[in-house]
Amino acid sequence: MKIVRRLFHDPQTALFSIFLGLFSLGQLQRIQLTQQIAFYLHDLVIIIFLMINLFKIKNKLNLKKINLFLKKIKKKYALELAWIIWLTGGILAGWLAQRFTLQSSLYLIRIIVYASFVFSLLKLQFFYSKQEGWAFIGLLMAVWGIFQYLLIPDTRFLTVFGWDNHYFRLIGTLFDPAFMGMLLILGFGWWQSPQIFPFMANKWKKFIQLIFVVTIVATFSRASYFALFLLLGMLLILKQIKVKSLIIILAIFTATLFLLPKPGGEGVNLARTSTTEARTRNVQEGLGSLQGWELLWGRGLFNEKSTQIYQTPDHAQLPDSLPVMLINASGLGGLILASLVLYKWLSKWWRADPIWTSLLITTLVHSLFNNTFLQPFIFLALWGSKKNNHALKKS
């Protein structure tokens, strides 16, 4: 009962707890409206959450505060503002050229709603630590993944519903080994922070981290393997992980990879070339559609051409690579602006919160192969777990 009281202490904390619970269910709480349009039950919680907080903010706003806020944006966030204006111009151009469809609009609305939600999380406090909530959900999803791998290793029946066929690969509740792998890497990173469950014995934390390593291996996602090694390297540089612990992790990784069953098929073959060839074609399609000045300006965010690359629910229906999507959407000009904004953010956040910034870099690298950055669950988990502004000042 004490745990229940903590989870539902007040309306704001209760909504966040419900959101995390639904989030852990992944694609199991997906409502498919049409072949290309779907929403998640946690989306409803996010909308309710935003409406309540918008009502609170509305009562505190006045014209003077709005003007001060706008001046602050112009002064401190001029570069970000220029990037947003560039993207908005591309969207308007795409709309005038009839490349902006209903599906494009829904993608745009979702990213705005999600961004508003994670931004509001930075300003709010809950009865329990937000980071501990995410760490627990990461562990819970790892456990769901273990159950799936042990009880339902053959998930090829999901092809009936439009998902990829996977055999003896951990896909968890996300139904995708690459995205599940990245989410597990986030979970591994969250548990590296000494501020997560500080009263828990260190041996149990190490054991939980090894659970994440084993489950990441079971995804047989090469992009996730690479991202994990990159994260381990950064954590070693930051002295968040000892050499002895790193050796144990690598030993467990190697032993698990050797011991896991490999009954045949492309999925468990780490030397597979089919996915590499598919991604190469995807890049060619994403960049090949650009003509003339579109190389500079792009075709508009979430334009019709990019959203038609995939037409099944298992993909984000966007180019596989984040840089390719950015070039397609905003051209080389938009990519340069995005890179400058990213450099500015990384320089600031690396000093303030190095572990979370390492997870951001890891996600961006993973996005070179799978466009993980804009995957709904990864986006929410990454940005939703960022420390509150007051917490950064204290640390």
C-alpha positions as CSV (number, residue, x, y, z in Angstrom):
1,M,0.0,0.0,0.0
2,K,2.9,2.3,0.7
3,I,4.1,1.9,-2.9
4,V,0.6,2.6,-4.2
5,R,0.4,5.8,-2.2
6,R,3.8,6.9,-3.6
7,L,2.7,6.2,-7.2
8,F,-0.7,8.0,-6.8
9,H,0.2,10.6,-4.2
10,D,-1.3,13.5,-6.2
11,P,-3.0,13.8,-9.6
12,Q,0.2,14.9,-11.4
13,T,2.2,12.0,-10.0
14,A,-0.7,9.6,-10.6
15,L,-0.9,10.6,-14.3
16,F,2.9,10.1,-14.7
17,S,2.7,6.7,-13.1
18,I,-0.1,5.7,-15.4
19,F,1.9,6.9,-18.4
20,L,4.9,4.9,-17.3
21,G,2.8,1.8,-16.8
22,L,1.2,2.1,-20.3
23,F,4.6,2.9,-21.8
24,S,6.1,-0.4,-20.5
25,L,3.4,-2.3,-22.6
26,G,4.9,-0.9,-25.8
27,Q,3.1,-1.9,-28.9
28,L,0.5,-4.0,-26.9
29,Q,-1.3,-0.7,-26.1
30,R,-1.3,0.4,-29.8
31,I,-4.6,1.2,-31.4
32,Q,-4.4,0.8,-35.2
33,L,-7.0,3.1,-36.9
34,T,-5.9,2.5,-40.5
35,Q,-3.0,0.8,-42.2
36,Q,-0.8,3.9,-41.7
37,I,-2.5,5.7,-38.7
38,A,-2.3,4.5,-35.1
39,F,-2.1,5.9,-31.6
40,Y,-1.1,4.6,-28.2
41,L,-3.1,4.7,-25.0
42,H,-0.2,6.6,-23.4
43,D,-0.9,9.4,-25.9
44,L,-4.3,10.0,-24.2
45,V,-2.5,10.3,-20.9
46,I,-0.1,12.8,-22.4
47,I,-2.9,14.9,-23.8
48,I,-4.7,14.9,-20.4
49,F,-1.4,15.8,-18.7
50,L,-0.8,18.7,-21.0
51,M,-4.3,20.0,-20.8
52,I,-4.2,20.1,-17.0
53,N,-0.8,21.8,-16.9
54,L,-1.8,24.2,-19.7
55,F,-4.8,25.3,-17.6
56,K,-2.5,25.9,-14.6
57,I,-0.1,28.0,-16.8
58,K,-3.0,30.0,-18.3
59,N,-4.0,31.3,-14.9
60,K,-0.4,32.6,-14.3
61,L,0.2,34.1,-17.7
62,N,0.0,37.8,-18.5
63,L,1.1,39.9,-21.4
64,K,4.3,41.1,-19.6
65,K,5.5,37.6,-18.9
66,I,4.8,36.6,-22.5
67,N,6.9,39.5,-23.8
68,L,9.7,38.7,-21.5
69,F,9.6,35.0,-22.5
70,L,9.8,36.0,-26.2
71,K,12.7,38.3,-25.6
72,K,14.5,35.5,-23.8
73,I,14.0,33.2,-26.7
74,K,15.3,35.7,-29.2
75,K,18.4,36.4,-27.1
76,K,19.3,32.9,-25.9
77,Y,17.9,30.6,-28.6
78,A,18.4,32.6,-31.8
79,L,20.1,29.6,-33.5
80,E,17.3,27.2,-32.5
81,L,14.8,29.8,-33.7
82,A,16.5,30.0,-37.0
83,W,16.4,26.2,-37.4
84,I,12.7,26.1,-36.5
85,I,11.9,28.9,-39.0
86,W,13.8,26.9,-41.7
87,L,11.8,23.8,-40.9
88,T,8.6,25.7,-40.9
89,G,9.4,27.2,-44.3
90,G,10.0,23.7,-45.7
91,I,6.7,22.5,-44.3
92,L,4.8,25.5,-45.9
93,A,6.6,24.8,-49.2
94,G,5.7,21.2,-49.0
95,W,2.1,22.1,-48.3
96,L,2.0,24.4,-51.3
97,A,3.5,21.7,-53.5
98,Q,0.8,19.3,-52.1
99,R,3.4,17.0,-50.5
100,F,2.0,17.6,-47.0
101,T,-0.7,15.0,-46.4
102,L,-3.0,14.1,-43.4
103,Q,-0.3,11.5,-42.4
104,S,2.3,14.2,-42.5
105,S,0.2,16.5,-40.3
106,L,-0.3,13.7,-37.7
107,Y,3.5,13.1,-37.6
108,L,4.0,16.8,-37.0
109,I,1.3,17.0,-34.4
110,R,2.7,14.0,-32.5
111,I,6.3,15.4,-32.4
112,I,5.0,18.7,-31.1
113,V,2.8,17.0,-28.5
114,Y,5.7,14.7,-27.4
115,A,8.1,17.7,-27.3
116,S,5.7,19.7,-25.2
117,F,5.2,16.7,-22.8
118,V,8.9,16.1,-22.2
119,F,9.5,19.9,-21.9
120,S,6.8,20.1,-19.2
121,L,8.5,17.2,-17.3
122,L,11.6,19.3,-17.0
123,K,9.7,21.9,-15.1
124,L,7.7,19.6,-12.8
125,Q,8.4,17.6,-9.7
126,F,6.7,14.4,-8.7
127,F,6.3,12.6,-5.4
128,Y,9.1,10.2,-6.5
129,S,12.2,10.6,-8.6
130,K,11.4,10.8,-12.3
131,Q,14.7,9.2,-13.1
132,E,14.0,6.3,-10.8
133,G,10.6,5.8,-12.5
134,W,12.3,5.5,-15.9
135,A,15.0,3.2,-14.5
136,F,12.3,0.9,-13.0
137,I,10.3,0.9,-16.3
138,G,13.5,0.1,-18.2
139,L,14.1,-2.9,-16.0
140,L,10.5,-4.0,-16.3
141,M,10.7,-3.9,-20.1
142,A,13.9,-5.9,-20.0
143,V,12.0,-8.5,-17.9
144,W,9.1,-8.5,-20.5
145,G,11.7,-9.1,-23.1
146,I,13.2,-12.1,-21.3
147,F,9.7,-13.6,-20.9
148,Q,9.1,-13.1,-24.6
149,Y,12.4,-14.6,-25.6
150,L,11.9,-17.7,-23.4
151,L,8.2,-18.3,-23.9
152,I,7.6,-16.9,-27.5
153,P,11.0,-17.1,-29.3
154,D,9.2,-17.6,-32.6
155,T,7.4,-14.3,-33.4
156,R,7.0,-14.9,-37.1
157,F,3.2,-15.0,-36.6
158,L,3.3,-11.2,-36.2
159,T,3.8,-10.9,-40.0
160,V,0.0,-11.5,-40.2
161,F,-0.4,-8.1,-38.5
162,G,2.2,-6.4,-40.7
163,W,5.3,-6.7,-38.4
164,D,8.7,-8.1,-39.4
165,N,9.2,-11.8,-38.8
166,H,11.8,-12.5,-36.1
167,Y,13.0,-15.9,-34.9
168,F,14.9,-16.4,-31.6
169,R,15.4,-12.6,-31.2
170,L,14.4,-10.5,-28.2
171,I,11.8,-8.0,-29.5
172,G,10.1,-7.3,-26.2
173,T,7.0,-5.2,-26.2
174,L,8.3,-3.0,-28.9
175,F,8.1,-5.8,-31.5
176,D,11.4,-4.7,-33.0
177,P,14.9,-5.9,-31.9
178,A,16.7,-2.7,-33.0
179,F,14.4,-0.3,-31.2
180,M,14.2,-2.6,-28.2
181,G,17.9,-2.8,-28.1
182,M,18.2,0.9,-28.0
183,L,15.7,1.2,-25.2
184,L,17.6,-1.4,-23.2
185,I,20.8,0.6,-23.7
186,L,18.9,3.6,-22.2
187,G,17.9,1.4,-19.3
188,F,21.5,0.3,-18.8
189,G,22.6,3.9,-18.8
190,W,20.0,5.0,-16.3
191,W,21.2,2.4,-13.8
192,Q,24.8,3.8,-14.1
193,S,23.7,6.9,-12.2
194,P,24.6,6.8,-8.4
195,Q,21.4,8.9,-7.8
196,I,19.2,6.0,-8.9
197,F,17.9,4.1,-5.8
198,P,20.9,5.2,-3.7
199,F,20.0,2.9,-0.8
200,M,20.1,-0.2,-3.0
201,A,23.1,-2.5,-2.5
202,N,25.7,-2.0,-5.2
203,K,25.8,-5.7,-6.0
204,W,22.1,-5.6,-7.0
205,K,22.7,-2.7,-9.2
206,K,25.5,-4.5,-11.0
207,F,23.3,-7.6,-11.4
208,I,20.5,-5.4,-12.9
209,Q,23.1,-3.9,-15.3
210,L,24.1,-7.4,-16.4
211,I,20.4,-8.2,-17.1
212,F,20.4,-5.3,-19.5
213,V,23.6,-6.6,-21.2
214,V,22.2,-10.1,-21.7
215,T,18.9,-8.8,-23.1
216,I,20.8,-6.4,-25.5
217,V,22.8,-9.4,-26.8
218,A,19.6,-11.4,-27.3
219,T,18.2,-8.7,-29.7
220,F,21.0,-9.7,-32.3
221,S,20.9,-6.0,-33.4
222,R,24.3,-5.0,-34.6
223,A,23.4,-1.3,-34.4
224,S,22.6,-1.9,-30.7
225,Y,25.8,-3.7,-30.1
226,F,27.8,-0.8,-31.6
227,A,25.8,1.7,-29.6
228,L,26.4,-0.3,-26.4
229,F,30.2,-0.4,-27.0
230,L,30.2,3.4,-27.7
231,L,28.3,4.0,-24.4
232,L,30.7,1.8,-22.5
233,G,33.6,3.8,-23.9
234,M,32.1,7.1,-22.9
235,L,31.3,5.8,-19.4
236,L,34.9,4.7,-19.0
237,I,36.1,8.1,-20.0
238,L,33.7,9.7,-17.6
239,K,35.0,7.3,-14.9
240,Q,31.4,6.1,-14.3
241,I,32.5,2.5,-14.9
242,K,35.7,0.8,-13.7
243,V,37.9,-1.2,-16.0
244,K,37.2,-4.4,-13.9
245,S,33.5,-3.9,-14.4
246,L,34.0,-3.3,-18.1
247,I,35.9,-6.5,-18.4
248,I,33.1,-8.4,-16.7
249,I,30.5,-6.8,-18.9
250,L,32.4,-7.7,-22.1
251,A,32.9,-11.3,-20.8
252,I,29.2,-11.7,-20.1
253,F,28.4,-10.1,-23.5
254,T,30.7,-12.6,-25.3
255,A,29.6,-15.6,-23.3
256,T,25.9,-14.8,-23.9
257,L,26.5,-14.3,-27.6
258,F,28.2,-17.7,-27.8
259,L,25.6,-19.5,-25.7
260,L,22.4,-18.2,-27.2
261,P,20.7,-20.6,-29.6
262,K,21.1,-19.8,-33.3
263,P,18.6,-22.0,-35.2
264,G,19.3,-20.5,-38.5
265,G,17.8,-17.7,-40.6
266,E,18.9,-14.1,-41.3
267,G,18.0,-12.6,-37.9
268,V,20.6,-14.4,-35.8
269,N,23.3,-14.2,-38.5
270,L,25.5,-11.3,-37.5
271,A,27.1,-11.5,-41.0
272,R,23.8,-10.9,-42.7
273,T,23.8,-8.5,-45.7
274,S,20.1,-8.2,-46.5
275,T,19.5,-5.4,-43.9
276,T,22.6,-3.5,-45.1
277,E,21.4,-3.7,-48.7
278,A,17.9,-2.6,-47.7
279,R,19.3,0.4,-45.8
280,T,21.4,1.3,-48.8
281,R,18.4,1.3,-51.1
282,N,16.5,3.3,-48.5
283,V,19.2,6.0,-48.5
284,Q,19.2,6.1,-52.3
285,E,15.4,6.5,-52.3
286,G,15.5,9.2,-49.6
287,L,18.2,11.3,-51.3
288,G,17.3,10.4,-54.9
289,S,14.0,12.2,-54.7
290,L,15.7,15.6,-54.2
291,Q,16.0,17.7,-57.3
292,G,17.7,21.0,-57.9
293,W,17.3,23.5,-55.1
294,E,15.7,20.8,-53.0
295,L,19.2,19.7,-52.1
296,L,19.5,23.1,-50.3
297,W,16.0,23.6,-49.0
298,G,14.6,20.0,-48.8
299,R,11.1,18.8,-49.4
300,G,9.5,19.6,-46.1
301,L,9.4,17.8,-42.8
302,F,7.4,14.5,-43.0
303,N,6.7,15.0,-46.7
304,E,4.7,12.6,-48.7
305,K,7.7,11.0,-50.5
306,S,9.5,10.1,-47.2
307,T,6.4,8.8,-45.5
308,Q,5.7,6.5,-48.4
309,I,9.0,4.6,-48.1
310,Y,7.4,2.1,-45.7
311,Q,3.7,1.2,-45.6
312,T,3.7,-1.3,-42.7
313,P,3.1,-0.7,-39.0
314,D,6.5,-2.1,-38.0
315,H,8.4,0.9,-39.4
316,A,8.2,4.6,-38.7
317,Q,7.5,5.1,-42.4
318,L,10.4,7.5,-42.6
319,P,14.0,7.1,-44.0
320,D,16.1,4.7,-41.9
321,S,18.8,7.2,-41.3
322,L,18.3,10.4,-39.3
323,P,20.7,12.5,-41.4
324,V,19.0,11.3,-44.6
325,M,15.6,12.2,-43.2
326,L,16.9,15.7,-42.2
327,I,18.4,16.3,-45.7
328,N,15.2,15.1,-47.3
329,A,13.2,17.3,-45.0
330,S,15.3,20.5,-44.8
331,G,18.1,20.1,-47.3
332,L,21.8,20.7,-46.6
333,G,21.0,24.1,-45.1
334,G,18.7,22.5,-42.5
335,L,21.3,19.8,-41.7
336,I,24.0,22.4,-41.1
337,L,21.7,24.4,-38.8
338,A,20.7,21.1,-37.0
339,S,24.4,20.3,-36.5
340,L,25.1,23.7,-35.0
341,V,22.2,23.4,-32.6
342,L,23.3,19.9,-31.6
343,Y,26.9,21.1,-31.0
344,K,25.6,24.0,-28.8
345,W,23.4,21.6,-26.8
346,L,26.0,18.9,-26.4
347,S,28.6,21.4,-25.2
348,K,26.3,22.6,-22.5
349,W,24.7,19.3,-21.4
350,W,28.0,17.3,-21.3
351,R,29.2,19.5,-18.4
352,A,25.8,19.5,-16.6
353,D,24.7,15.9,-17.1
354,P,27.4,13.7,-18.7
355,I,25.6,10.3,-18.4
356,W,22.4,11.5,-20.0
357,T,24.4,13.4,-22.7
358,S,26.2,10.1,-23.4
359,L,22.8,8.4,-23.9
360,L,21.8,11.2,-26.3
361,I,25.0,10.7,-28.4
362,T,24.5,6.9,-28.3
363,T,20.9,7.4,-29.6
364,L,22.1,9.7,-32.4
365,V,24.7,7.2,-33.5
366,H,22.1,4.4,-33.4
367,S,19.9,6.7,-35.5
368,L,22.4,6.5,-38.3
369,F,21.1,3.0,-39.1
370,N,17.5,3.0,-37.8
371,N,16.3,6.6,-37.3
372,T,15.8,5.6,-33.6
373,F,15.8,9.3,-32.5
374,L,12.2,9.9,-33.7
375,Q,10.8,6.4,-32.8
376,P,8.0,7.3,-30.4
377,F,9.1,5.2,-27.4
378,I,12.8,6.1,-27.7
379,F,12.0,9.8,-28.1
380,L,9.9,9.8,-25.0
381,A,12.3,7.7,-22.9
382,L,15.4,9.7,-23.9
383,W,14.0,13.2,-23.4
384,G,11.6,12.2,-20.7
385,S,14.4,11.0,-18.5
386,K,16.4,14.2,-18.8
387,K,17.1,15.7,-15.4
388,N,14.9,18.6,-14.2
389,N,16.4,22.1,-14.4
390,H,16.6,22.4,-10.5
391,A,18.3,19.0,-10.3
392,L,21.0,20.0,-12.7
393,K,21.7,23.1,-10.7
394,K,22.1,21.0,-7.5
395,S,24.4,18.4,-9.1
